[in-house]
Structure formats: structure tokens, C-alpha cells
Amino acid sequence: MSMDFTDRVVLITGAGGGFGREAAQRFAQAGARLVLTDRDADALAESVAALPASADGTPARPVVQIGDIAQAATMDAVVDAGIAEFGRIDVAINNAGIAPDLMRLSDTPASVMEQVMQVNVLGTFHGMRRQIAVMQEQFRSDGRGGVILNVASVAGLVGAPLLAAYAASKHAVVGLTRSAALETAKRGVRINALCPSFAATPMVDAMVESMQHEPDEALARLVSSVPMGRTATAAEVVEAMLWICSDANSFMTGQTVTLDGGLSAG
Ligand SMILES: NC(=O)c1ccc[n+]([C@@H]2O[C@H](COP(=O)([O-])OP(=O)(O)OC[C@H]3O[C@@H](n4cnc5c(N)ncnc54)[C@H](O)[C@@H]3O)[C@@H](O)[C@H]2O)c1
């Protein structure tokens, strides 16, 4: 199975966070040239510092852009910078996202709902719009289109009590994924969504902190719905990203890939 991304240009949003940092490292190890973005400049700089050197010992030189994905101009700037440096975008992973503190829908302020939709839905939408246009153009000119992977959540497939705004936003990401995949299936672009359950990243650390329990107890409550009884590691999630985006996976489009320790099987 080919998990070789040598000379492929891989764009990752949210590259300063848990999945994004791990993904940057693994795609770099697999030979990719990287276009990385995040709104948190310090976190992104840490991710860049953690990248492995290339086989000949030269330090990794990703394209780096700081910005808020909820603004359409951010993704324009990110894609333009990637094309200016590398000439194309082969893989785009729309991974940046936010989760609000746990709360019932009836207690959720409209401002929280709006913010979650702005980042998780509009942010993904702005990314896809620009990435699809670029990849379809690549397909027309040289027959090589591209691959888009949206990071949704198992909360994009089933209800998530105390996370209604988040679940609504991730259901929307799944809808964008399926619809756009149908539109681009003959135009050289594969588009899929990844649906993890709780994974050990700063996002889940913040969720645990917001709960009214000691951290161990809070984490135990959070994973009580997961049949495997634990969080995923970022590495487990990123291994799936590599396969989904690889040439080995050439006939999958419009799908959700669920990595949830069995949560949605019941
Ligand atoms: N960790 C989990 O348990 C889990 C489970 C399912 C899905 N997800 C999804 O995976 C993705 C990555 O999550 P993570 O766990 O790595 O979270 P994280 O909080 O560790 O990282 C998210 C990154 O996105 C960036 N970001 C947030 N809003 C942004 C914005 N408006 N513009 C630009 N960058 C922004 C943050 O600065 C951060 O670096 C998210 O979409 C999340 O919803 C996470």
C-alpha cells in the first residue's frame, strides 16, 4: 500500500493543534511538502519546529500562514501562498475547528452557536471552495486533481448530548463533504470526512477542564460512552488521514470514516 507523499503538496488547517501538529509531522515523514495554517501563531511555530528534517538533512521549509479560517480571505491567502511556492495543492485537510464548553442546548447562547457555525462550517466551506477550484483546474491541465479530507466528528453522525452546537456544525461538515464529492467525482477531486470520537488533544483537555469534576473523573465520564473505554491518540487518527488521502485509496469519495472506539456501533 502506497503511503508515499513524496513531492505531494499537503495543506493542513489547524496545524498548531493536536491532530494538525501530528498530521504535519507524519505527512512530512512521508515526503510531503507542507502548507500549514492556524490562527495561533505560537502554536503553529511549535509545530514547524517539531517537523522532521528531510532525508538529506535539510530542515523542513513549510509555507506558513496565520489567519482565521472563518474569514474567506484567509483560505485565499493560504492557497495562493502554497501555489506561489509549490505550484499546486494535492491534498487539503480541513482540520481546524472549535468545541464549546459542554452545555445543554437550552443553556447555549446564540452567540456560541453562531461562533461554532462560523468556524466549523463556514471555515470548512471557504476552504473547500478554493481548494476544489484549484484541484479541478489541475485535473483539467495535467490530469492530476486532488484530495480533500474534512475533519468532522462522530458528533457529525449521531447526536451528542451537551454538544448540540458542535454536533450540528459537524453534521453540516458531513453534508458539505457528501454534496461536493458528488459534484467533483468526475472532475478529479476525491472528498471524504473523518469522524473521530474523543481523542487526546488540547481540545479534549479543555473539555475536561470545563467539567465540574476532578480531571480523572471528568475524563472517565467523557469516555464512558466509548466501548473501548479510552480516548484515541492523535497518532491513531492521523494514520487514517494518511490512508484516506493516499493513492492507495483511489476509489473512495463522499464517505465518512468513523474512528470512535465503537461508539456509533451500538
Ligand atoms: N480531539 C477530539 O476528540 C476530536 C474528536 C472529533 C473531532 N475533532 C475535530 O478535529 C479537529 C482538530 O481538533 P483537535 O482535537 O486537534 O483540536 P485542537 O484544539 O488541539 O486544535 C485545533 C486547532 O485549530 C485552530 N483553530 C481553531 N479555530 C480556528 C480558526 N477560526 N482559524 C484558524 N485556526 C483555528 C486552533 O488554534 C488549534 O491549533 C477539529 O475540527 C475538531 O472538531 C476532534
The ligand as an SDF file (V2000), in Angstrom:
LIG
                    3D

 44 48  0  0  0  0  0  0  0  0999 V2000
   -9.9130   15.8770   19.7970 N   0  0  0  0  0  0  0  0  0  0  0  0
  -11.0550   15.2510   19.6150 C   0  0  0  0  0  0  0  0  0  0  0  0
  -11.5180   14.4950   20.4700 O   0  0  0  0  0  0  0  0  0  0  0  0
  -11.8350   15.4170   18.3470 C   0  0  0  0  0  0  0  0  0  0  0  0
  -12.8190   14.4910   18.0570 C   0  0  0  0  0  0  0  0  0  0  0  0
  -13.5410   14.6090   16.8800 C   0  0  0  0  0  0  0  0  0  0  0  0
  -13.2620   15.6330   16.0130 C   0  0  0  0  0  0  0  0  0  0  0  0
  -12.2920   16.5370   16.3170 N   0  0  0  0  0  0  0  0  0  0  0  0
  -12.0370   17.6020   15.3580 C   0  0  0  0  0  0  0  0  0  0  0  0
  -10.6980   17.5360   14.9460 O   0  0  0  0  0  0  0  0  0  0  0  0
  -10.2300   18.8190   14.5660 C   0  0  0  0  0  0  0  0  0  0  0  0
   -8.9300   19.1100   15.2730 C   0  0  0  0  0  0  0  0  0  0  0  0
   -9.1680   19.0460   16.6590 O   0  0  0  0  0  0  0  0  0  0  0  0
   -8.0230   18.9310   17.7640 P   0  0  0  0  0  0  0  0  0  0  0  0
   -8.5060   17.9620   18.7520 O   0  0  0  0  0  0  0  0  0  0  0  0
   -6.6900   18.7650   17.1270 O   0  0  0  0  0  0  0  0  0  0  0  0
   -8.1930   20.3850   18.4250 O   0  0  0  0  0  0  0  0  0  0  0  0
   -7.1190   21.4150   18.9300 P   0  0  0  0  0  0  0  0  0  0  0  0
   -7.8780   22.4050   19.7170 O   0  0  0  0  0  0  0  0  0  0  0  0
   -5.9650   20.7190   19.5550 O   0  0  0  0  0  0  0  0  0  0  0  0
   -6.6080   22.0790   17.5700 O   0  0  0  0  0  0  0  0  0  0  0  0
   -7.4260   22.8750   16.7720 C   0  0  0  0  0  0  0  0  0  0  0  0
   -6.5440   23.9110   16.0890 C   0  0  0  0  0  0  0  0  0  0  0  0
   -7.3930   24.6920   15.2390 O   0  0  0  0  0  0  0  0  0  0  0  0
   -7.0450   26.0550   15.4120 C   0  0  0  0  0  0  0  0  0  0  0  0
   -8.2050   26.8890   15.1500 N   0  0  0  0  0  0  0  0  0  0  0  0
   -9.3680   26.9290   15.8490 C   0  0  0  0  0  0  0  0  0  0  0  0
  -10.1870   27.8220   15.3270 N   0  0  0  0  0  0  0  0  0  0  0  0
   -9.5510   28.3900   14.2740 C   0  0  0  0  0  0  0  0  0  0  0  0
   -9.8890   29.3920   13.3420 C   0  0  0  0  0  0  0  0  0  0  0  0
  -11.0550   30.0550   13.3980 N   0  0  0  0  0  0  0  0  0  0  0  0
   -9.0000   29.6990   12.3830 N   0  0  0  0  0  0  0  0  0  0  0  0
   -7.8050   29.0740   12.3130 C   0  0  0  0  0  0  0  0  0  0  0  0
   -7.4210   28.1120   13.1830 N   0  0  0  0  0  0  0  0  0  0  0  0
   -8.2860   27.7870   14.1510 C   0  0  0  0  0  0  0  0  0  0  0  0
   -6.5990   26.1840   16.8680 C   0  0  0  0  0  0  0  0  0  0  0  0
   -5.7650   27.3110   17.0550 O   0  0  0  0  0  0  0  0  0  0  0  0
   -5.8760   24.8660   17.0800 C   0  0  0  0  0  0  0  0  0  0  0  0
   -4.4950   24.9560   16.8200 O   0  0  0  0  0  0  0  0  0  0  0  0
  -11.3640   19.7840   14.9270 C   0  0  0  0  0  0  0  0  0  0  0  0
  -12.1100   20.0850   13.7690 O   0  0  0  0  0  0  0  0  0  0  0  0
  -12.1890   19.0030   15.9090 C   0  0  0  0  0  0  0  0  0  0  0  0
  -13.5390   19.4240   15.9380 O   0  0  0  0  0  0  0  0  0  0  0  0
  -11.5620   16.4490   17.4570 C   0  0  0  0  0  0  0  0  0  0  0  0
  1  2  1  0
  2  3  2  0
  2  4  1  0
  4  5  1  0
  4 44  2  0
  5  6  2  0
  6  7  1  0
  7  8  2  0
  8  9  1  0
  8 44  1  0
  9 10  1  0
  9 42  1  0
 10 11  1  0
 11 12  1  0
 11 40  1  0
 12 13  1  0
 13 14  1  0
 14 15  2  0
 14 16  1  0
 14 17  1  0
 17 18  1  0
 18 19  2  0
 18 20  1  0
 18 21  1  0
 21 22  1  0
 22 23  1  0
 23 24  1  0
 23 38  1  0
 24 25  1  0
 25 26  1  0
 25 36  1  0
 26 27  1  0
 26 35  1  0
 27 28  2  0
 28 29  1  0
 29 30  1  0
 29 35  2  0
 30 31  1  0
 30 32  2  0
 32 33  1  0
 33 34  2  0
 34 35  1  0
 36 37  1  0
 36 38  1  0
 38 39  1  0
 40 41  1  0
 40 42  1  0
 42 43  1  0
M  CHG  2   8   1  16  -1
M  END
$$$$
